[in-house]
Amino acid sequence: MPWKHNPPVSQPRNAATGSKAPVKTLRLGRIKAAIWENESDNQKFYSVSFARGYMDEAKNWHDSESFGRDDLLLVAKLADQAHTFIFEQCARARAEPVG
């Protein structure tokens, strides 16, 4: 399913815009969660953005940050998956030797 803003996950930066790509994108149906890795004061932290894909009358795909009743359980499940991914990343970082 195409998305309006979907930079390749395998590349650290979008070549066209220079913006960072999410470190992980999770999807359930039309709902997606993008996990972003950030750094401040030499410390990594993560944030998550959620979007719902929809098609307009011209058959173009767009993202919305608005969710209906039937979307909310999927948002919750993606939030749980994102939470697990972030905890795994933090545990992996703690286990790596500092060099």
Secondary structure, DSSP 8 states (H G I E B T S, - for coil): ---SS---TTSSB-TTT--B--SEEEEETTEEEEEEEEEETTEEEEEEEEEEEEE-TTS-EEEES---GGGHHHHHHHHHHHHHHHHHHHHHHHHS---
